[in-house]
Amino acid sequence: MVKKKKDSQQQTGTRPPDSPHPALKLRHTLRGHTSLVLGIALSPDGFSLASSSANPDNTVRLWDVRNGRVLKTLKHKAPVRAVCWSPDGTTVATGTSDDKRVYLWDSATGRQIRILEGHSGTVKEVAWSPKGKILASCSSDGTIRLWDPASGQTLHELRGHLKDVDGVAWSPEGSRLCSGSWDNVVKLWVRSQGKKSERWRDMIISFIVSHGFPMVITLHRVPSTKPFASGMPKLHSSNMCSRVIRKG
């Protein structure tokens, strides 16, 4: 009888109630921002979520993901394009557009720790190194800056992109940094060995660093022939092309 029931489930395609992979369900809807949400980042322990918003909101909100409540509101004077937690979860880094700054915040108290100045354009992304000793930021000014979070000093300014730098990501061991730009180029920066790059034929919109393999997985956009009403390219799953660049 048990075997017959199992065979029946396989034939009908029904899933046993104790399946280890149930469908995802909506847990919370977090409301509070009064403008577009431009960025989100989950804390390392997974208990808090940071979200950043556009003008006139200009805030970063820290949420408790267990109950959906706001823990802290970090007020800025400009739209907040980028947000990222430090590896130990004690500090939140944010990047703004109009005032072109990077801010460091105490995640427990919501206190502003320091302001990092140097970019001449919108700060589009911020990324902590795996050990939290260096903070990378990229900007529409075409540069990447490496900061010492403890002192607020610029350690290095990386130049080479011809247009806005839209994203940065560290390798898992922290010895390499990737950057993606509107100039259709991904660059791999190495502290002692210079840089490598591969040129593509379209704008890069996102990329990740793989774990466990000596390669970088990147994603770029291929324009569709069917535009939106606004005239922007329409993206479908079939229009997303991936590349794999082996390192070294």
CORWO-V774955 format. One record per backbone hydrogen bond with DSSP energy under -0.5 kcal/mol. NH is the residue of the N-H (numbers start at 1). CO is the residue of the C=O. Records with the same first field share a line. If there is no record, write none. Layout:
NH: CO + CO
//
This chain:
5: 1
6: 2
7: 3
8: 4
9: 5
10: 6
11: 7
12: 8
13: 9
14: 9
19: 16
30: 28
31: 29
32: 33
38: 36 + 52
39: 52
41: 50
43: 48
46: 43
49: 63
50: 41
51: 61
52: 39
53: 59
54: 36
57: 54
58: 54
60: 74
61: 51
62: 72
63: 49 + 61
64: 69
65: 47 + 63
66: 47
67: 64
68: 64
69: 64
71: 62
72: 62
74: 60
75: 73
76: 58
80: 53
81: 79 + 95
82: 95
84: 93
86: 91
89: 86
92: 105
93: 84
94: 103
95: 82
96: 101
97: 79
100: 97
102: 116
103: 94
104: 114
105: 92
106: 111
107: 90 + 105
110: 106
113: 104
114: 104
116: 102
117: 115
118: 100
123: 96
124: 122 + 138
125: 138
127: 136
129: 134
132: 129
135: 147
136: 127
137: 145
138: 125
139: 143
140: 122
142: 139
144: 158
145: 137
146: 156
147: 135 + 145
148: 153
149: 147
151: 148
152: 148
155: 146
156: 146
158: 144
159: 157
160: 161
161: 142
165: 139
166: 164 + 180
167: 180
169: 178
171: 176
174: 171
177: 189
178: 169
179: 187
180: 167
181: 185
182: 164
184: 181
186: 198
187: 179
188: 196
189: 177 + 187
190: 194
191: 175
194: 190
196: 188
198: 186
200: 184
204: 181
205: 219
206: 219
208: 217
210: 208 + 215
215: 213
216: 245
217: 208
218: 216 + 243
219: 206
220: 241
221: 203
222: 239
223: 221
227: 225
228: 232
231: 228
239: 236
240: 237
241: 220 + 239
243: 218
245: 216
246: 244
247: 214
//
